[in-house]
Every structure is written in C-alpha cells, then in structure tokens.
Amino acid sequence: MGFMDKLQQESSFSTASGQALHYVVLQVTLKEKFFGTGSGNLTELEDVINKQAAKGYRLHTITTANGGSKGLAGGDRIQATMVFEKIV
C-alpha cells in the first residue's frame, strides 16, 4: 500500500476491528461528484455497513455533518458518523 492509498484510506473511514466490542463507531466522508450532483462514493458507505453486518453488527444510529468545501476542485464533504451495535 503506497502513501497515497494510506492517506486516502485514513481520510475516508475508520478501520475499527469491531471484534468483541458491543458498539463500534465509524465515520465515512461522502464526497461530491466532480461533475453533477450527489455523492461520488456511496458504494464506500454501503461497503462499510455491509462489512460491519458481516461481523454481526447492525446499524444503530447514523448522523451527518457538513464538512464544507475542501480540495483543489472544491465540492462539499459530508461526514457520516455511524454507530453499530453487536447483535447478541
């Protein structure tokens, strides 16, 4: 994994293990598409939810916050914070 891959991963979502924890909190940064409207990485959000479900967690709560405009091309960033609960 190169430096840019690591930077992208760290800026996108947490990689909390979710092992033997009752709750796991993860964040995903939704980025606006370069052209058009809407999020360019909804599949990343979907992947995070499905990975936690495979570990025996269900989505308990999700909140969002506007992260403002960042980067060379601008565009809004939305921080989605999710709380997953272990299904016992």
C-alpha angles and dihedrals in degrees: 000000000000128000094262092050090051092047091049092049094048092049094048110047145342118256097213110170097227091205117145092347122125092213134023124194118204134174129208124189111220111207126204116244116261089235124027127002136298133050120314095205110042088131088065090057090047091050092053092051093047093048091054091046089054088055091055100265130126127205106261102173138000127190131176134208129186110246096193128228120323140163136034097299095039117217130150124284121207120196111214111197114194130190115204122197124208113243107228 
